[in-house]
Amino acid sequence: MDLTIRAGGLPAKGVNKHYLYDIRLFNRYAAGRAVNAELVQEYFEHIKTLYAPGTIGHHKSAILSALKKSRGAGITLADQMALDMFFKTI
């Protein structure tokens, strides 16, 4: 599955308001680069020494939610499962 979405970061529209801060942090880290699997993995490598495991889990939930929302209503069950599996590996 290709995770790549447009440059400029993850959209926050329609995402749980409790995730907005985490999405802003990710977008600041992305610095305008296209969001793809490598960038997401790089981000979590970067924050793993900065935050507690529970906080990192919250970041994962926020970014996963934003990625799913960015796919819109046309996201397939297979795509959802692929995203879930990818996030379990990081």
C-alpha positions as CSV (number, residue, x, y, z in Angstrom):
1,M,0.0,0.0,0.0
2,D,1.2,3.4,-0.9
3,L,1.0,5.9,2.0
4,T,2.0,8.9,0.1
5,I,-0.2,11.9,0.3
6,R,0.4,15.5,-0.9
7,A,3.2,17.6,0.3
8,G,2.4,20.0,3.1
9,G,1.6,17.5,5.8
10,L,-1.4,15.7,7.1
11,P,-4.8,17.4,7.0
12,A,-6.4,17.9,10.4
13,K,-10.0,18.5,9.1
14,G,-12.5,16.0,10.5
15,V,-10.0,14.5,13.0
16,N,-10.7,14.2,16.7
17,K,-9.9,17.5,18.3
18,H,-7.7,15.7,20.9
19,Y,-5.4,14.7,18.0
20,L,-4.8,18.2,16.6
21,Y,-1.7,19.0,18.6
22,D,0.0,15.7,17.6
23,I,-0.9,16.3,14.0
24,R,0.6,19.9,14.2
25,L,3.8,18.5,15.7
26,F,4.0,15.9,12.9
27,N,3.4,18.5,10.2
28,R,6.0,20.8,11.7
29,Y,8.5,17.8,11.6
30,A,7.5,17.0,8.0
31,A,8.3,20.6,7.0
32,G,6.4,20.5,3.8
33,R,7.6,17.2,2.6
34,A,5.2,14.6,1.1
35,V,3.9,12.2,3.8
36,N,5.0,8.7,3.1
37,A,5.9,5.5,5.0
38,E,9.6,6.5,5.3
39,L,8.7,9.9,6.7
40,V,6.3,8.4,9.3
41,Q,8.9,5.9,10.4
42,E,11.6,8.6,10.6
43,Y,9.2,10.7,12.7
44,F,8.7,7.9,15.2
45,E,12.4,7.2,15.4
46,H,12.9,10.9,16.1
47,I,10.3,11.0,19.0
48,K,11.0,7.7,20.6
49,T,13.6,9.2,22.9
50,L,11.5,12.4,23.6
51,Y,8.3,10.9,24.8
52,A,6.9,8.2,27.0
53,P,5.4,5.1,25.3
54,G,1.8,6.2,26.1
55,T,2.4,9.6,24.4
56,I,3.9,7.9,21.4
57,G,0.9,5.7,21.2
58,H,-1.3,8.8,21.2
59,H,0.8,10.2,18.4
60,K,0.4,7.0,16.4
61,S,-3.4,7.1,16.9
62,A,-3.5,10.7,15.8
63,I,-1.4,10.2,12.6
64,L,-3.2,7.0,11.7
65,S,-6.6,8.8,12.1
66,A,-5.4,11.7,9.9
67,L,-4.1,9.3,7.2
68,K,-7.4,7.4,7.1
69,K,-9.3,10.7,6.9
70,S,-7.1,11.9,4.1
71,R,-8.1,8.9,2.0
72,G,-11.8,10.0,2.3
73,A,-14.9,7.9,2.1
74,G,-13.3,5.7,-0.7
75,I,-10.8,4.0,1.6
76,T,-11.1,0.3,1.3
77,L,-11.1,-2.2,4.1
78,A,-7.9,-3.6,2.7
79,D,-6.3,-0.1,2.8
80,Q,-7.5,0.4,6.4
81,M,-6.0,-3.0,7.4
82,A,-2.7,-2.2,5.6
83,L,-2.5,1.1,7.5
84,D,-3.2,-0.6,10.8
85,M,-0.6,-3.3,10.1
86,F,2.0,-0.6,9.2
87,F,1.4,1.3,12.4
88,K,1.8,-1.9,14.4
89,T,5.3,-2.3,13.0
90,I,6.5,1.1,14.1
